[in-house]
């Protein structure tokens, strides 16, 4: 194992929260709490032993990305690029914005350490337009005159943080996803090998580089070590951001709920609905049986219609597609429209082929998109049809069991194209 010496005066953060201070930290307070930044030498080996996976949604092993970009840079002879991805495109997720407001220096530490590990001083930090984060990030960088990081705002879209879309925008392009060959680790910003990591991932990396893999593994499970940031949605209140060890019971994250729960959404709008019994499971992909994504969790009350809730999200996802491949341009609007009909008992009772149509169109778009947007959308559709199967039957008889129209999940308002009205 490669080791990095502990910085003088560093205080190991043995208890949670590790990432989220109570109030925003300037550089002096940040250094007093965490110690000075560690260098990037031997970082990939540390990350491999720690078992850190990406916290942006894909959960890909971070050390493999670091190694791949460094290797691509050596092969090509080009200087690589490091990118901190703070483009939190999903409306239900607030964890990255919270982290950047409270602990910007932890993210910057991670970005600069990762940049050193791949052999570059070229670093970018991207956030969405309208996030309000730029002034605080500029102030944080002003405290670090020796560190050069390019701050960029990208258009606010669901797909703005997709790696090929983001690197394309930073290269002066349109910011649309592209076909995955060559991958960004080989050809990203300006055609150079590029490491793109979510800002939470980089904050975790900054701590591992200071305190080591053993410390990181004091939280979480053996298979899924560490902690993660979660955005938790319950009816009747604003979303809350928590840091939790993987393996924490979901019921503990939600706390006492003043209503009966019929289903839990895990992983956000590209995630999965699970039955209410999932509240007794743990925050771990292996335990839940579905990916955790970017840590969005929502508890749907028993008095809401899960089909109506899902139809709202599917309409939004169809509107947010890049519209540059058949699965997004044609498939997702058809899926969203059919699901909207299923969510309407008056229509579902007279359209017996809706389930067959949804199954056929889902199969046609899956695995065929320029990016993974169709795949994530299909995952949500299939989980909803499974978990809300009884509601589907009710709608097909012209009846809906939901008696409250209040939505649980945030969906930005927008005008729908003709096929989705």
C-alpha positions in Angstrom: 0.0 0.0 0.0 1.3 3.5 -0.9 1.1 5.8 2.1 0.7 9.5 2.5 2.0 11.0 5.7 -0.5 12.5 8.1 -0.5 16.3 7.9 0.7 18.0 11.0 -2.2 19.0 13.3 -4.7 17.0 11.4 -7.7 15.8 13.4 -9.2 12.5 12.3 -13.0 12.9 11.7 -14.1 9.6 13.3 -17.7 10.6 13.6 -20.2 11.8 11.1 -20.6 14.3 9.5 -17.3 14.1 7.9 -18.1 16.3 4.9 -20.7 18.8 6.1 -19.7 21.4 8.7 -22.5 23.2 10.5 -21.6 26.5 8.9 -19.5 27.5 5.9 -15.8 27.2 6.5 -13.2 29.7 5.2 -9.7 28.5 4.4 -8.3 29.1 7.9 -11.2 27.2 9.6 -11.1 24.5 7.0 -7.3 23.9 7.6 -7.8 24.0 11.3 -10.5 21.3 11.1 -9.0 19.0 8.5 -5.3 19.9 8.3 -3.4 21.0 5.1 -4.1 19.3 1.8 -2.2 16.1 1.0 -0.4 15.6 -2.3 -1.4 13.2 -5.1 1.5 10.8 -4.9 0.3 7.2 -4.6 -3.4 8.4 -4.6 -4.7 5.6 -6.9 -3.4 2.9 -4.5 -5.0 4.6 -1.5 -8.4 4.9 -3.3 -8.3 1.3 -4.3 -7.7 0.2 -0.8 -10.4 2.6 0.5 -12.9 1.2 -1.9 -14.2 4.7 -2.8 -16.8 4.7 -5.6 -18.2 7.7 -7.4 -20.9 9.6 -5.6 -22.4 11.2 -8.7 -24.7 8.2 -9.5 -22.7 5.6 -11.4 -20.7 4.3 -8.3 -17.7 3.5 -10.5 -14.4 2.7 -8.6 -12.6 6.0 -8.5 -9.1 4.6 -8.5 -9.8 3.0 -11.9 -10.7 6.4 -13.4 -7.6 8.0 -12.0 -5.4 5.2 -13.4 -7.1 5.2 -16.8 -6.7 9.0 -17.3 -3.0 8.9 -16.2 -2.3 6.0 -18.5 -4.1 7.7 -21.5 -2.1 10.9 -20.9 1.1 8.9 -21.0 0.1 7.1 -24.2 -1.0 10.3 -26.0 1.7 12.6 -24.6 -1.0 15.2 -23.9 -1.5 17.0 -20.6 -4.6 15.7 -18.9 -7.5 17.7 -17.4 -9.3 17.3 -14.1 -12.9 18.4 -13.8 -15.0 18.7 -10.6 -18.6 18.1 -11.6 -21.0 20.2 -9.5 -23.8 20.1 -12.1 -26.6 18.8 -10.0 -29.1 18.4 -12.9 -31.7 16.4 -11.0 -34.3 18.6 -9.4 -34.7 16.2 -6.4 -31.0 16.3 -5.5 -29.5 19.1 -3.3 -26.4 17.4 -1.8 -23.8 18.8 -4.1 -25.0 22.4 -3.8 -25.1 22.0 0.0 -21.5 20.6 0.0 -20.2 23.4 -2.2 -21.8 26.1 0.0 -20.6 24.6 3.3 -17.2 23.0 2.4 -15.9 24.5 -0.9 -12.3 24.0 0.2 -12.8 20.3 0.8 -13.9 20.0 -2.8 -11.1 22.2 -4.1 -8.6 20.1 -2.1 -9.9 16.9 -3.7 -9.8 18.5 -7.2 -6.2 19.7 -6.9 -5.1 16.4 -5.3 -6.7 14.4 -8.1 -5.1 16.8 -10.7 -1.7 16.1 -9.2 -2.3 12.4 -9.3 -3.0 12.4 -13.0 -0.1 14.8 -13.7 -1.8 18.1 -14.4 -2.3 21.6 -13.1 -5.3 22.2 -15.4 -8.5 22.0 -13.3 -12.1 23.0 -13.8 -15.0 23.3 -11.4 -18.4 23.4 -13.1 -21.8 24.3 -11.6 -25.2 25.0 -13.1 -26.4 28.4 -14.1 -28.8 29.9 -11.5 -27.4 27.8 -8.6 -26.1 30.9 -6.8 -22.8 29.1 -6.0 -20.4 31.1 -8.1 -19.9 34.0 -5.7 -19.0 31.7 -2.8 -16.7 29.6 -4.9 -14.9 32.7 -6.2 -14.4 33.9 -2.7 -13.0 30.5 -1.7 -10.5 30.6 -4.6 -9.5 34.1 -3.8 -8.2 32.7 -0.5 -6.0 30.3 -2.5 -4.0 32.5 -4.9 -1.6 29.8 -5.7 -4.3 27.4 -6.9 -5.6 27.9 -10.4 -9.1 26.5 -11.0 -11.4 27.6 -13.8 -15.0 28.2 -12.7 -17.7 27.6 -15.2 -21.5 27.8 -15.2 -23.2 25.4 -17.5 -26.9 25.5 -18.7 -29.3 24.1 -16.2 -30.4 20.8 -17.6 -31.0 17.3 -16.4 -28.1 16.1 -18.6 -25.7 18.9 -17.9 -23.6 16.8 -15.7 -23.2 13.8 -18.1 -19.5 13.5 -18.6 -19.4 13.8 -22.4 -21.9 16.7 -22.3 -19.9 18.5 -19.6 -16.5 18.1 -21.3 -18.0 19.1 -24.6 -19.3 22.3 -23.1 -16.0 23.1 -21.4 -14.4 22.6 -24.8 -16.7 25.3 -26.3 -19.3 22.9 -27.7 -23.1 22.7 -27.2 -23.0 20.6 -24.0 -24.9 17.6 -25.4 -24.0 14.0 -24.7 -22.0 12.3 -27.4 -21.4 8.7 -28.4 -19.1 7.1 -25.8 -16.2 6.4 -28.1 -13.7 7.6 -27.4 -14.5 7.9 -23.7 -13.7 11.2 -21.8 -10.9 9.5 -20.0 -9.1 9.4 -23.4 -10.6 12.4 -25.1 -12.4 15.0 -23.1 -11.8 18.8 -22.6 -10.0 20.1 -25.6 -9.4 16.5 -26.8 -7.2 15.7 -23.8 -7.6 12.8 -21.4 -10.0 14.1 -18.8 -10.9 13.0 -15.3 -14.5 13.9 -14.4 -15.5 13.4 -10.8 -18.5 14.5 -8.8 -17.8 17.1 -6.2 -18.8 14.8 -3.3 -16.4 12.2 -4.7 -13.6 14.7 -4.6 -14.4 15.8 -1.1 -14.2 12.1 0.0 -11.0 11.8 -1.9 -9.5 14.8 -0.1 -10.2 13.1 3.3 -8.8 9.7 2.2 -5.6 11.3 1.0 -5.2 12.9 4.5 -6.3 10.1 6.8 -5.9 6.9 4.8 -8.1 4.0 3.6 -8.4 2.4 7.1 -10.0 5.6 8.5 -12.4 5.8 5.5 -13.6 2.2 6.2 -14.5 3.0 9.8 -17.8 4.1 8.3 -20.0 2.0 6.1 -20.1 -1.7 5.2 -17.2 -3.9 4.1 -18.6 -4.1 0.5 -19.7 -0.5 0.3 -17.4 1.5 2.7 -17.6 5.1 3.8 -20.4 7.6 4.0 -22.5 9.4 1.4 -24.7 12.5 1.2 -28.4 11.9 0.8 -31.2 14.2 -0.2 -34.3 13.0 1.7 -37.9 13.9 0.7 -40.9 13.5 2.8 -44.4 14.9 2.3 -45.2 18.2 3.9 -41.7 19.6 4.4 -38.6 20.7 2.5 -36.0 18.2 1.4 -33.2 17.6 3.9 -29.5 16.7 3.1 -27.8 14.2 5.4 -24.5 12.5 5.5 -25.0 8.8 6.4 -22.8 5.8 6.7 -23.6 3.2 4.0 -25.5 0.4 5.9 -27.6 2.9 7.9 -31.3 1.7 8.1 -33.5 3.8 5.8 -36.0 4.3 8.5 -33.4 6.1 10.6 -32.7 8.5 7.7 -36.4 9.3 7.3 -37.0 9.6 11.0 -40.6 9.4 12.4 -43.1 9.8 9.6 -46.5 11.2 10.3 -48.1 9.2 7.5 -48.3 5.7 6.2 -45.8 5.0 3.4 -46.7 3.0 0.3 -43.4 3.2 -1.6 -39.8 4.5 -1.4 -37.9 6.0 -4.3 -34.2 5.2 -4.2 -31.7 6.8 -6.5 -33.8 9.7 -7.9 -35.4 10.1 -11.3 -33.1 7.5 -12.8 -33.7 5.3 -9.8 -36.2 2.7 -8.6 -39.4 2.6 -6.7 -39.4 0.0 -3.9 -42.2 -1.2 -1.6 -42.6 0.4 1.8 -40.9 -2.6 3.4 -37.6 -1.1 2.0 -37.7 1.2 5.0 -36.5 -1.7 7.1 -33.5 -2.3 4.8 -30.1 -0.6 4.9 -28.6 2.1 2.8 -26.6 -0.2 0.6 -27.0 -1.3 -3.0 -26.5 -4.9 -2.1 -29.2 -4.7 0.6 -31.7 -2.7 -1.4 -31.1 -4.6 -4.7 -31.0 -1.3 -6.7 -28.4 1.4 -7.3 -28.2 4.2 -4.8 -27.5 6.7 -7.6 -26.8 10.2 -6.2 -28.5 9.5 -2.9 -32.0 10.8 -3.5 -34.6 9.1 -1.2 -38.3 9.8 -1.1 -41.1 8.3 1.0 -44.4 8.3 -0.9 -47.5 8.6 1.3 -50.2 6.0 1.0 -52.8 8.6 0.0 -50.9 9.5 -3.2 -51.1 7.8 -6.6 -47.7 6.4 -7.5 -48.7 6.3 -11.1 -49.5 10.0 -11.2 -46.3 10.8 -9.3 -44.2 8.8 -11.8 -46.0 10.2 -14.8 -45.0 13.7 -13.8 -41.3 12.7 -13.5 -41.4 10.8 -16.9 -42.9 13.9 -18.6 -40.0 15.9 -17.3 -37.4 13.4 -18.3 -38.8 13.3 -21.8 -38.7 17.1 -22.1 -35.1 17.1 -20.8 -33.7 14.7 -23.3 -31.0 15.9 -25.7 -33.2 14.9 -28.6 -30.3 13.7 -30.7 -31.0 10.0 -30.9 -34.1 7.9 -31.7 -34.6 6.6 -28.2 -34.8 10.1 -26.7 -36.4 11.9 -29.7 -39.1 9.3 -30.2 -39.1 6.7 -27.5 -39.2 8.8 -24.3 -42.1 11.0 -25.4 -44.1 7.9 -26.3 -43.3 6.3 -23.0 -44.2 9.4 -21.1 -47.4 9.9 -23.0 -48.5 6.2 -22.5 -47.7 6.4 -18.8 -49.7 9.6 -18.5 -52.7 7.8 -20.0 -52.1 4.9 -17.6 -52.1 7.5 -14.7 -55.5 8.6 -15.8 -58.2 6.1 -14.9 -60.6 7.5 -17.5 -58.0 6.7 -20.2 -56.5 3.6 -18.7 -59.9 1.9 -18.6 -60.3 2.3 -22.4 -56.7 1.6 -23.5 -56.0 -2.1 -22.8 -52.7 -2.1 -24.7 -50.9 0.6 -22.6 -48.9 -2.0 -20.6 -47.9 -3.8 -23.8 -46.9 -0.5 -25.4 -44.8 0.5 -22.4 -43.0 -2.9 -22.3 -42.3 -2.7 -26.1 -41.1 0.9 -26.2 -39.0 0.4 -23.0 -37.3 -2.6 -24.7 -36.7 -0.6 -27.9 -34.9 2.3 -26.2 -32.9 0.5 -23.6 -29.2 0.3 -24.3 -29.6 2.2 -27.6 -29.2 5.9 -26.6 -26.2 8.2 -27.1 -26.1 8.4 -23.2 -27.7 6.5 -20.4 -30.8 8.8 -20.1 -33.1 6.3 -21.8 -31.8 3.4 -19.6 -32.4 5.4 -16.4 -35.9 6.4 -17.5 -36.8 2.8 -18.3 -35.5 1.7 -14.9 -38.0 4.1 -13.3 -40.8 2.9 -15.5 -40.3 -0.8 -14.8 -40.0 -0.3 -11.0 -43.2 1.8 -11.0 -45.2 -0.8 -12.9 -44.0 -3.5 -10.4 -44.5 -1.6 -7.2 -47.7 0.1 -8.2 -49.2 -3.0 -9.9 -52.3 -2.9 -7.7 -52.8 0.7 -8.7 -52.5 -0.2 -12.4 -55.3 -2.7 -12.0 -57.4 -0.1 -10.2 -56.9 2.4 -13.0 -57.8 -0.2 -15.6 -61.2 -0.4 -13.9 -61.6 3.3 -13.9 -60.7 3.9 -10.3 -57.7 5.6 -8.5 -56.9 4.9 -4.8 -55.0 8.2 -4.3 -57.1 10.9 -2.7 -54.5 13.7 -2.5 -53.2 15.5 -5.6 -50.3 17.1 -3.8 -47.0 16.1 -5.5 -44.1 14.7 -3.5 -41.2 15.2 -6.0 -40.1 18.5 -7.5 -40.5 18.8 -11.2 -39.7 22.1 -12.9 -42.7 23.5 -14.8 -42.4 23.7 -18.5 -44.7 23.6 -21.5 -45.1 20.2 -22.9 -44.8 19.3 -26.6 -48.0 18.3 -28.4 -47.4 14.5 -27.8 -47.3 14.9 -24.0 -50.2 17.2 -23.5 
